[in-house]
């Protein structure tokens, strides 16, 4: 479902909030080729992955809250590829298997607070 589709659904659903959640790649901060096939071939730095959400008010396309959640320690480190990641100091080395679930929990907490 696209963000636009979520907004259209929110107009129909007058008694509930519609929440659109996206797991994406922040190519604007990355030193990666914006061509999807090139990214598949070269790999992707997991630090470029983020979670974003939009909360639509019931019965409208008015946005009640929205946010982009980055992984701890990665927001300024979205460079390199999976094969040749950007250099990091030992205290900032965090595997995505740990940082992505934490980012998801942060997003869930923020959504619940916004409601």
TORBA-184420 format. One record per residue (C-alpha): residue in one letter; residue number from 0; y, x, z; chain. Coordinates in steps of 0.25 Angstrom, whole numbers, plus 5000, padded with zeros to 4 digits. Example, Ala and Ser with C-alpha at 12.3 -4.5 7.8 and 13.67 -1.06 7.14 Angstrom:
2
 residu num    y    x    z chaine
      A   0 4982 5049 5031      A
      S   1 4996 5055 5029      A
end
This chain:
115
 residu num    y    x    z chaine
      X   0 5000 5000 5000      A
      X   1 5014 5006 4996      A
      X   2 5026 5005 5005      A
      X   3 5032 4995 4996      A
      X   4 5019 4986 4997      A
      X   5 5020 4987 5012      A
      X   6 5035 4982 5012      A
      X   7 5030 4970 5003      A
      X   8 5019 4967 5013      A
      X   9 5029 4968 5025      A
      X  10 5038 4957 5018      A
      X  11 5026 4948 5018      A
      X  12 5021 4951 5032      A
      X  13 5031 4944 5041      A
      X  14 5024 4946 5054      A
      X  15 5019 4960 5054      A
      X  16 5025 4974 5051      A
      X  17 5020 4981 5039      A
      X  18 5017 4996 5041      A
      X  19 5016 5005 5029      A
      X  20 5009 5019 5032      A
      X  21 5008 5030 5022      A
      X  22 5001 5044 5023      A
      X  23 5008 5053 5013      A
      X  24 5012 5067 5008      A
      X  25 5026 5072 5010      A
      X  26 5028 5079 4997      A
      X  27 5043 5080 4999      A
      X  28 5040 5091 5010      A
      X  29 5029 5098 5003      A
      X  30 5028 5109 4994      A
      X  31 5018 5102 4986      A
      X  32 5017 5097 4972      A
      X  33 5021 5083 4971      A
      X  34 5010 5080 4961      A
      X  35 4999 5073 4968      A
      X  36 4988 5081 4960      A
      X  37 4994 5094 4963      A
      X  38 4994 5090 4978      A
      X  39 4979 5087 4977      A
      X  40 4976 5100 4970      A
      X  41 4984 5109 4980      A
      X  42 4981 5101 4993      A
      X  43 4991 5095 5002      A
      X  44 4997 5101 5015      A
      X  45 4993 5091 5026      A
      X  46 5007 5092 5032      A
      X  47 5013 5085 5020      A
      X  48 5006 5072 5025      A
      X  49 5013 5061 5032      A
      X  50 5012 5047 5037      A
      X  51 5024 5037 5035      A
      X  52 5025 5022 5039      A
      X  53 5034 5011 5036      A
      X  54 5035 4998 5045      A
      X  55 5040 4986 5038      A
      X  56 5046 4974 5046      A
      X  57 5038 4961 5045      A
      X  58 5042 4953 5033      A
      X  59 5052 4963 5027      A
      X  60 5052 4977 5020      A
      X  61 5061 4982 5031      A
      X  62 5056 4995 5037      A
      X  63 5055 4994 5052      A
      X  64 5051 5009 5053      A
      X  65 5046 5020 5044      A
      X  66 5042 5035 5047      A
      X  67 5035 5047 5041      A
      X  68 5026 5054 5050      A
      X  69 5023 5069 5048      A
      X  70 5012 5077 5054      A
      X  71 5016 5086 5066      A
      X  72 5020 5100 5062      A
      X  73 5020 5097 5047      A
      X  74 5033 5090 5043      A
      X  75 5040 5103 5039      A
      X  76 5027 5109 5035      A
      X  77 5023 5101 5023      A
      X  78 5022 5113 5013      A
      X  79 5010 5119 5007      A
      X  80 4997 5113 5003      A
      X  81 4983 5111 5009      A
      X  82 4978 5124 5002      A
      X  83 4990 5132 5006      A
      X  84 4997 5126 5018      A
      X  85 5011 5129 5023      A
      X  86 5011 5140 5034      A
      X  87 5011 5134 5048      A
      X  88 5012 5141 5061      A
      X  89 5000 5139 5070      A
      X  90 5007 5129 5079      A
      X  91 5010 5120 5067      A
      X  92 4996 5120 5061      A
      X  93 4991 5106 5063      A
      X  94 4980 5100 5054      A
      X  95 4983 5087 5047      A
      X  96 4970 5081 5054      A
      X  97 4978 5081 5067      A
      X  98 4992 5079 5062      A
      X  99 4990 5067 5053      A
      X 100 4983 5059 5063      A
      X 101 4995 5062 5073      A
      X 102 5005 5058 5062      A
      X 103 4997 5045 5060      A
      X 104 4998 5042 5075      A
      X 105 5013 5045 5075      A
      X 106 5015 5035 5064      A
      X 107 5007 5025 5071      A
      X 108 5015 5027 5084      A
      X 109 5028 5026 5077      A
      X 110 5024 5013 5069      A
      X 111 5019 5007 5082      A
      X 112 5033 5010 5089      A
      X 113 5040 5004 5077      A
      X 114 5033 4991 5078      A
end
